[in-house]
């Protein structure tokens, strides 16, 4: 009976440890679907603001906000830690998230620069400031123009279909 209790406790602890090893993504500021013409995907060039802290103790180790300079990189190209490449997918411009990144998706057993210890769980507050893709800029502009002219198009039914056709070509 005592043995069964110990096994149950060990399994519960193992389950807790496994749960902590997963990337956790929390949306702290959402963007309405109507204001999000396209979500980020692998290969996008993105511009971010961030604040990085250690989960254990909460010590800040880096922040783009402190430099007042956005961080730019290509998503999914291995230019950042795996936790970012995974945790920043499907974001909208203006969206903010809190990423809790396990060591194996961060800096692992090596740590980084004497600031991040080995096997550290990292917490990042991130904000997508923009995407640098030309195609996305065109999509966003077209979306804004269509949204602005929609009331006028309702007054001119024939023009509405012609305009939509022109925009889709």
Secondary structure, 3 states (H helix, E strand, C coil): CHHHHHHHHHHHHHHHHHHHCCCEEEEEECCCHHHCCCCCCCCCEEEEEEEEEECCCCCEEEEHHHHCCCEEEECCCCCCCHHHHHHCCCCCCCCEEEEEECHHHCCCCCCECCCECCCCCEEEEEEEEEECCHHHHHHHHHHHHHHHHHHHHHHCHHHHHHHHHHHHC
